[in-house]
Amino acid sequence: MRHPLDDGTPAPRRRRRDRASAREQVYDAAVVLFRRKGYADTSIAEIAELAGIGRGTFFNYFRSKDCLVTLWRRDRLNRLATRLDPLLAEADGTAEALRTCMSTLSTLNEEEPDLSAAMLVAWLQTGHPLRHCPYLRLLFADIVEQGRARGEIRSAVDSGRIGETLHDLYFGTLYRWSLPAGEGPRPRLDPELQLGLTLLMQGLVPPPAVALS
């Protein structure tokens, strides 16, 4: 005989679903507190309290507070890839592809600027280097290599090095954008990234004039 509360879902599957739901609740509580107070000033006890669980129960879902930052970053990269893939497929050439990358990155950060800034600081406070994002380095390098194959890139510099430079351009600009700007809204991120990209692609010094004989 079926129990009145039995919805027909096998117990192990229901437990997995319940566990996933509770884990997501803990994660959501952490994100709220990180945005409100900052990573360093948020305790595991506060996360557990907001999530409606005991402090000890927190460790049933995450080994440490650092894991929450790693999970947020992984989710951000997944969202970036989901948005970028169809846009890059339509991009006309290397320059447009790179500008599309920077615009999409800007949009992701500017949708929740305070959270983006807080999580960047959290990433640094967990001991990760600012330039630690292999996905972006490889993405930029691949775009440049494809452009080289089409004859759009004249530079003899290795594509991997260019990818690293573009990666550093993004994170350096993002870090400056994330710093407290005093009163008023944060400045737009995309114009700063596009300016840096233009300087990188065009250079600061004009080519020497060719003397006519």
Disulfide bonds with the S-S distance in Angstrom:
none
